[in-house]
Amino acid sequence: MKSQTLMKATVYDRKEQMPERFLESLRQMPLPTTMLMCPPEYFDVIDVKNPHMEGNVGSVDTTKARQQWEEVRSAFIASGASVELINPEPGREDMVFCANQTFVGLDANNEKLCLLSQMKHPSRQAEVEAFSKWFAANGYRVENVPIKVGFEGSGDAIWHPGRALVWGGCGFRTQPEVYEHISEFFGVPVIRLPLRSDRFYHLDTCFCAIDEGTVLIHADSLTPEGIDMIRSVFANVIECDANEANDGMACNATAIGGKHVVIQKGSPKVVGTLRDLGYTVHEVETSEYLKSGGSVFCMKMYVF
């Protein structure tokens, strides 16, 4: 078995590359219980950036969107989390989706690090500066990716709960080359997961890590090699069917403290399975945000 040191700055694409007892060899990481959110003052659908937005331009009920945002925040707090806020800015209609502008975490010395996104759409690129300033003001070392490749933050780069390991989605918004830098910057291995469907354009739409041993996935959106790696690391793999993954974005849930899951209403199979496994599930309504292709996970950033 490789040592923890030797596994740093390593990217895996196949199960055969991974050492035995892989997860146990990695340093532990705290489970973040603080969420960064952005109030939806300017949230709207003004163009089509993904298939979910088709037919929804100009259809957002802003009063309902605010009520739903408050419901999500309340569910986070009921799950034991605290919520920090970043100020919304005019003309930044997607800024409410706080998962995309950065990727943040801790290195082996517990230094707080923030890597800035290089987003596909110009309107979203304009959001990054505000998040850069927020994280710098809150004690993070903030850096840019040194190469010009697509990278959309923790929409695609997702920490394994409790361990120094990153799961890295790629193909639509984030390019695979970025993960070599992420591995080096944070000093952690990365398991790279190519995405197969433009309806599941970020990893957080088809992969939700619940705790160290449990994950929720939409298997059809991932490659067979990716699923093999997921099954080799997680003891419990919950498969979400196409209806619940697509219509309700069930995999865009948020786990808090390894015990609570906040999820969009309307996914009885997934919710039933999670409750049978002992998790406390908080169902919320995010229908206005589904029009833009986002739900609970998209609406926050874990803060370490």
C-alpha positions as CSV (number, residue, x, y, z in Angstrom):
1,M,0.0,0.0,0.0
2,K,1.3,3.5,-0.9
3,S,1.9,5.9,1.9
4,Q,-0.3,9.0,2.3
5,T,2.7,11.1,1.2
6,L,3.2,9.2,-2.0
7,M,-0.5,9.4,-2.9
8,K,-0.6,13.2,-2.9
9,A,-0.8,15.0,-6.2
10,T,-2.2,11.9,-7.9
11,V,-5.2,11.6,-10.2
12,Y,-7.0,8.3,-10.7
13,D,-9.1,7.4,-13.7
14,R,-9.5,3.6,-13.2
15,K,-10.0,1.3,-10.2
16,E,-6.9,-0.7,-11.2
17,Q,-4.7,2.4,-10.5
18,M,-5.9,2.7,-6.9
19,P,-4.1,1.0,-4.0
20,E,-5.8,-1.4,-1.6
21,R,-7.4,0.1,1.5
22,F,-7.3,3.4,-0.3
23,L,-9.7,5.4,1.8
24,E,-8.2,4.4,5.1
25,S,-4.8,5.6,4.0
26,L,-6.0,9.2,3.6
27,R,-5.8,11.9,6.3
28,Q,-9.0,12.9,8.0
29,M,-10.8,16.1,7.2
30,P,-13.5,17.9,9.2
31,L,-17.1,17.8,8.1
32,P,-17.9,21.4,7.3
33,T,-21.1,22.7,9.1
34,T,-21.0,26.3,7.8
35,M,-22.7,27.2,4.5
36,L,-22.1,30.3,2.4
37,M,-25.3,31.4,0.7
38,C,-26.2,34.4,-1.6
39,P,-29.7,35.9,-1.3
40,P,-31.7,35.7,-4.5
41,E,-32.4,39.4,-5.0
42,Y,-31.4,39.3,-8.7
43,F,-32.1,35.6,-9.5
44,D,-33.7,35.0,-12.9
45,V,-33.5,32.9,-16.0
46,I,-32.5,35.3,-18.8
47,D,-30.9,32.9,-21.2
48,V,-30.3,29.2,-21.8
49,K,-27.0,27.8,-20.4
50,N,-28.2,24.2,-19.9
51,P,-31.1,22.0,-21.0
52,H,-33.1,22.6,-17.8
53,M,-33.3,26.3,-18.7
54,E,-35.0,25.7,-22.1
55,G,-38.5,27.2,-22.0
56,N,-38.0,28.9,-18.7
57,V,-36.6,32.3,-19.7
58,G,-38.5,35.0,-17.9
59,S,-40.6,32.5,-15.9
60,V,-39.1,32.9,-12.4
61,D,-41.6,33.9,-9.7
62,T,-39.2,36.1,-7.6
63,T,-41.4,36.1,-4.5
64,K,-41.6,32.3,-4.5
65,A,-37.9,32.1,-5.2
66,R,-37.2,34.1,-2.1
67,Q,-39.5,32.0,0.0
68,Q,-37.8,28.8,-1.3
69,W,-34.3,30.2,-0.6
70,E,-35.4,31.0,3.0
71,E,-36.8,27.4,3.3
72,V,-33.4,26.0,2.2
73,R,-31.5,28.2,4.7
74,S,-33.9,27.2,7.5
75,A,-33.3,23.5,6.6
76,F,-29.6,24.0,6.8
77,I,-29.9,25.6,10.2
78,A,-32.3,22.8,11.4
79,S,-29.6,20.3,10.3
80,G,-27.1,21.9,12.7
81,A,-25.3,24.2,10.2
82,S,-24.6,27.9,10.4
83,V,-25.1,30.1,7.4
84,E,-22.9,33.0,6.2
85,L,-24.1,35.4,3.5
86,I,-22.4,37.0,0.6
87,N,-24.0,40.2,-0.8
88,P,-25.8,39.7,-4.1
89,E,-24.7,42.0,-7.0
90,P,-26.9,43.5,-9.7
91,G,-26.6,41.8,-13.1
92,R,-25.4,38.5,-11.5
93,E,-28.6,36.5,-11.9
94,D,-26.9,33.2,-11.1
95,M,-24.9,34.3,-8.1
96,V,-27.3,32.6,-5.9
97,F,-25.7,29.3,-7.0
98,C,-22.7,29.6,-4.6
99,A,-21.2,26.2,-5.4
100,N,-19.7,27.2,-8.7
101,Q,-17.4,30.2,-8.3
102,T,-14.7,28.6,-6.1
103,F,-13.4,25.4,-4.7
104,V,-12.3,25.6,-1.1
105,G,-10.8,23.3,1.5
106,L,-7.9,22.6,3.8
107,D,-4.4,21.4,3.1
108,A,-2.4,19.0,5.3
109,N,-1.4,22.0,7.6
110,N,-5.1,23.0,8.0
111,E,-4.4,26.1,5.9
112,K,-7.6,27.4,4.3
113,L,-7.3,27.4,0.6
114,C,-9.6,28.8,-2.2
115,L,-9.2,28.1,-5.9
116,L,-11.0,30.4,-8.2
117,S,-13.2,29.0,-11.0
118,Q,-12.8,29.7,-14.7
119,M,-16.4,29.5,-15.7
120,K,-17.8,28.8,-19.2
121,H,-20.3,31.7,-19.5
122,P,-19.3,35.3,-19.4
123,S,-22.2,36.3,-17.1
124,R,-21.0,33.8,-14.6
125,Q,-17.3,34.7,-14.9
126,A,-18.3,38.1,-13.5
127,E,-19.4,36.5,-10.3
128,V,-16.0,35.2,-9.3
129,E,-14.4,38.4,-8.1
130,A,-17.0,38.9,-5.3
131,F,-16.3,35.4,-4.0
132,S,-12.6,35.9,-4.2
133,K,-12.9,38.9,-2.0
134,W,-15.2,37.1,0.5
135,F,-12.9,34.2,1.0
136,A,-9.8,36.4,1.2
137,A,-11.5,38.5,3.9
138,N,-12.3,35.3,5.8
139,G,-8.8,33.9,6.0
140,Y,-8.4,31.9,2.9
141,R,-5.3,31.9,0.6
142,V,-6.9,32.6,-2.8
143,E,-5.3,31.5,-6.1
144,N,-6.2,31.2,-9.7
145,V,-5.8,28.0,-11.7
146,P,-2.5,28.5,-13.6
147,I,-3.8,27.1,-16.9
148,K,-6.7,28.4,-19.0
149,V,-9.1,25.5,-18.8
150,G,-12.7,25.2,-17.8
151,F,-13.3,24.8,-14.1
152,E,-16.6,25.4,-12.2
153,G,-15.7,24.9,-8.6
154,S,-17.5,22.6,-6.3
155,G,-20.1,22.0,-8.9
156,D,-17.6,19.5,-10.2
157,A,-14.9,19.1,-7.5
158,I,-16.5,17.5,-4.4
159,W,-14.7,16.5,-1.2
160,H,-15.1,13.0,0.1
161,P,-16.8,13.4,3.6
162,G,-14.3,13.2,6.3
163,R,-11.3,12.4,4.1
164,A,-8.7,14.3,2.1
165,L,-9.9,13.1,-1.3
166,V,-11.6,15.0,-4.1
167,W,-14.0,13.5,-6.6
168,G,-13.6,15.4,-9.9
169,G,-16.3,15.6,-12.5
170,C,-15.3,16.6,-16.0
171,G,-16.5,16.9,-19.6
172,F,-19.0,19.7,-19.9
173,R,-18.0,22.7,-17.7
174,T,-14.7,21.4,-16.1
175,Q,-11.9,20.0,-18.1
176,P,-9.9,17.0,-16.9
177,E,-6.5,18.8,-16.9
178,V,-7.5,21.0,-14.0
179,Y,-7.4,18.1,-11.5
180,E,-3.6,17.7,-11.6
181,H,-3.4,21.2,-10.3
182,I,-6.1,20.7,-7.7
183,S,-4.3,17.6,-6.5
184,E,-1.1,19.5,-6.1
185,F,-2.7,22.7,-4.6
186,F,-4.5,20.8,-1.8
187,G,-2.1,18.0,-1.5
188,V,-4.7,15.3,-2.0
189,P,-5.5,12.6,-4.5
190,V,-8.3,13.1,-7.0
191,I,-10.6,10.5,-8.5
192,R,-11.7,11.8,-11.9
193,L,-15.2,11.1,-13.1
194,P,-16.1,11.9,-16.8
195,L,-19.8,12.9,-17.2
196,R,-21.9,11.6,-20.0
197,S,-25.1,13.7,-20.2
198,D,-25.6,17.4,-20.8
199,R,-28.6,17.3,-18.5
200,F,-26.1,16.3,-15.7
201,Y,-23.5,18.8,-16.7
202,H,-21.9,19.1,-13.2
203,L,-20.9,16.3,-10.9
204,D,-23.2,17.6,-8.2
205,T,-26.2,16.8,-10.4
206,C,-25.5,13.1,-10.4
207,F,-23.3,12.4,-7.4
208,C,-24.0,13.3,-3.7
209,A,-21.6,12.1,-1.0
210,I,-23.6,11.6,2.1
211,D,-20.9,10.4,4.5
212,E,-17.7,8.5,4.4
213,G,-19.4,5.3,3.4
214,T,-22.5,6.3,1.5
215,V,-23.1,8.1,-1.8
216,L,-26.1,8.8,-4.0
217,I,-25.6,8.6,-7.7
218,H,-27.4,8.6,-11.1
219,A,-25.4,5.9,-12.7
220,D,-26.5,6.5,-16.3
221,S,-24.6,9.9,-16.2
222,L,-21.3,8.3,-15.2
223,T,-19.0,6.0,-17.1
224,P,-18.6,2.3,-16.1
225,E,-15.0,3.1,-15.0
226,G,-16.3,5.9,-12.8
227,I,-18.9,3.7,-11.2
228,D,-16.3,1.0,-10.5
229,M,-14.1,3.6,-8.7
230,I,-17.1,4.8,-6.7
231,R,-18.1,1.3,-5.7
232,S,-14.5,0.5,-4.6
233,V,-14.5,3.5,-2.2
234,F,-18.1,3.7,-0.9
235,A,-19.6,0.8,1.0
236,N,-23.2,2.0,0.3
237,V,-24.0,3.2,-3.2
238,I,-27.6,4.4,-3.6
239,E,-28.7,4.5,-7.2
240,C,-31.2,7.2,-8.1
241,D,-33.5,6.5,-11.1
242,A,-33.8,8.8,-14.1
243,N,-37.1,10.4,-13.0
244,E,-36.0,11.4,-9.5
245,A,-32.5,12.4,-10.8
246,N,-33.8,14.5,-13.6
247,D,-37.2,15.9,-12.6
248,G,-36.3,16.5,-8.9
249,M,-32.5,16.8,-9.1
250,A,-32.4,14.4,-6.2
251,C,-28.6,14.0,-6.4
252,N,-28.2,17.7,-6.0
253,A,-28.9,17.3,-2.3
254,T,-26.7,18.5,0.6
255,A,-25.4,16.3,3.4
256,I,-24.6,18.0,6.8
257,G,-22.6,16.4,9.5
258,G,-23.0,12.9,8.1
259,K,-26.5,12.7,9.6
260,H,-28.8,15.1,7.8
261,V,-29.7,15.4,4.2
262,V,-31.5,18.4,2.6
263,I,-33.2,17.5,-0.6
264,Q,-35.7,18.7,-3.1
265,K,-39.3,17.4,-2.5
266,G,-40.7,14.7,-4.8
267,S,-38.1,11.9,-4.7
268,P,-39.9,9.2,-2.6
269,K,-37.6,6.4,-3.5
270,V,-34.4,8.2,-2.6
271,V,-35.9,9.8,0.5
272,G,-37.2,6.4,1.7
273,T,-33.9,4.7,1.2
274,L,-32.0,7.5,3.1
275,R,-34.5,7.3,6.0
276,D,-34.2,3.5,6.1
277,L,-30.5,4.0,6.5
278,G,-31.0,6.2,9.5
279,Y,-30.5,9.7,8.0
280,T,-32.7,12.7,8.9
281,V,-34.1,14.0,5.6
282,H,-35.3,17.5,5.2
283,E,-37.4,17.9,2.1
284,V,-37.6,21.5,0.7
285,E,-39.1,23.1,-2.4
286,T,-36.7,24.5,-4.9
287,S,-39.0,24.5,-8.0
288,E,-37.9,28.1,-9.1
289,Y,-34.3,27.1,-9.0
290,L,-34.9,23.9,-10.9
291,K,-35.9,26.1,-13.8
292,S,-32.2,27.2,-13.9
293,G,-30.8,23.7,-13.5
294,G,-29.9,23.9,-9.9
295,S,-31.2,22.8,-6.5
296,V,-30.0,22.5,-2.9
297,F,-26.3,21.7,-3.4
298,C,-25.9,24.4,-6.0
299,M,-27.3,27.0,-3.6
300,K,-24.5,26.9,-1.0
301,M,-20.7,26.5,-0.6
302,Y,-19.3,24.5,2.3
303,V,-17.0,26.7,4.4
304,F,-14.2,25.2,6.3
